[in-house]
Amino acid sequence: MTTKERALLAVAALKQEYPGAVCSLTYQDPLQLLIATRLSAQCTDARVNLITPALFARFPTLEAFCQGTEEEIGGLIRSCGFYKIKSKDILAACRMIRDEFGGEVPDNIDDLTRLPGVGRKTANLVVGDIYHKPAVVTDTHCIRISGRLGLTRNTAPQKVEDDLRAILPPEDSNDFCHRLVLHGRAVCTARKALCGNCCMQGFCEKAGVGPNGEKLAPQKRP
């Protein structure tokens, strides 16, 4: 089986298992998604979703953020961790969007990654979810599960992204990554791969492999 064939099987299996593939962050517009994703670094999406209602109520527009201060933004996001650097990045990014991009969140990865605090993971999420362009969001779930499946031998986010772009159908790549997050939380967790519950165990390279590399007996799904 080629890597591309395995990728197509994974796309189909996850599509059936998780038909509703959506971002777990709550947002109303491109700017809110950009900010929520920045807040999610070293923080859970659930925690971010508790923080953002008050943040977006206080700063409902780009201009409102631009008129804010690091201290006020930081006070509203304190519980998400690293709030000082995040508030600095949010304010600087908003002012850059206003001054250099005409008040519109950029629609491409090159421009998005020029914004303070915005890496390729955030940029891909915005490009895919907002502008509906092919995107590969290489978060920890994506990297872990893609490696276990045998879709990549790399662990660096940029290299994993490049590997997946080469084998995934572009129209499925964004939703595929959302589904990997759901699968990573429910089945293929960082602590343990629950292969007996996995919709991909029939073609996964690591399915039924023990901690010392020993082959385990196949498991049936409940």
Secondary structure, DSSP 8 states (H G I E B T S, - for coil): --HHHHHHHHHHHHHHH------SS--SSHHHHHHHHHHTTTS-HHHHHHHHHHHHHH--SHHHHHTS-HHHHHHHHGGGS-HHHHHHHHHHHHHHHHHHSTTS--SSHHHHTTSTT--HHHHHHHHHHTT--------HHHHHHHHHHTS-S--SHHHHHHHHHHHS-HHHHHHHHHHHHHHHHHTB-SS-B-GGG-TTTTT-TTTTB-TTS-B-------
